[in-house]
């Protein structure tokens, strides 16, 4: 990420999706797990998409 604030926001958003973030750097983030609901909620403001 470009600045400490950007890193903080990315970490906060991923944590809000229920992911355990292990690393955030310029252009990438590493998470320790991939819960099934995560893929559904990305891009929907953290709320699971309804089918």
Buried (B, 14 or more C-beta within 10 A) or exposed (E): BEEEEEBEEBBEBBEEBBBEBEEBEEEEBEBEEEEEEBEBBBEEEEEEEEE
